[in-house]
Amino acid sequence: LAKTTQPISMDSYEGQEVNITCSHNNIATNDYITWYQQFPSQGPRFIIQGYKTKVTNEVASLFIPADRKSSTLSLPRVSLSDTAVYYCLVGDYNQGGKLIFGQGTELSVKP
Amino acid sequence: EPEVTQTPSHQVTQMGQEVILRCVPISNHLYFYWYRQILGQKVEFLVSFYNNEISEKSEIFDDQFSVERPDGSNFTLKIRSTKLEDSAMYFCASTLGTSGRGEQFFGPGTRLTVL
C-alpha cells in the first residue's frame, strides 16, 4: 500500500474553494485514490474515489495527473460545516479493501 | 438512506473484563470491517470479514480480539480481556462489493473506556 503525504492543517474562509493535495509517489498500477471526511466523534465518510484524470460528484472534484503520483481534492465554496479532517487513501482494493489512514488534513473554515 | 448502526454508543468497563461491541451493517453489504481510533490519533484498521470468515487482520488484532456474525444482521467485535490501551473509538464499516473496493460506510462508533 502506497504511503501518502498531505498537509497537517489548512485554513479557509466560507465561500472559498479549497484544494488539498496528497502525494503518493509509490502508487501502484492497481491502486485507487480515495478521500474520506471525518467530523469529531464520528466515523469517516466517503467523499470521492478515482483512478486517473478527473472525477466529479455532487460534493467534490478529484484531480489526478497523468503520472498519478499526486492527487488534489477540490471542495467548491466551502462552508463552516466543511470543517473536518480529510484523509487521502491509496490502495489496491482488490485485496480485501482495508483502508490505511494517514494523519489527514485538518481543515478549518472560518466565517 | 441505509446506514450502519452500532451499539452501545459508549461502553465503560474494568480492565480484564470482556466486552462485545455490536454492529448492524447495511443489509445487502458483503464485506465488513472493524477499525479503531485512539483519541487524537488516526483511524487504524483491525479486521475485515467476508463470507463468514476473516479476510485480513492487522497486528493490533491479536488473540484477545475476535469477530463473529452470529446471525444475518449482526457483526460483533469481542475483546476477551480488556487493557487500558484498548480505550478508543471503535468503528464498524461495510461495503457492497465482493472485492472490498469502493465506498465503505462507517457506523457512528462505540467509545470504549477501560478503567
Interface residues (C-beta under 8 A of the other chain):
Chain A: Y32 Q38 S41 Q42 G43 P44 R45 F46 Q49 Y87 Y93 N94 Q95 G96 G97 K98 L99 I100 F101 G102 Q103 G104
Chain B: V4 Y31 Y33 Y35 K42 V43 E44 F45 S48 Y50 S55 E56 S58 M89 F91 A93 T95 G97 S99 G100 R101 G102 E103 Q104 F105 F106 G107 P108 G109 R111
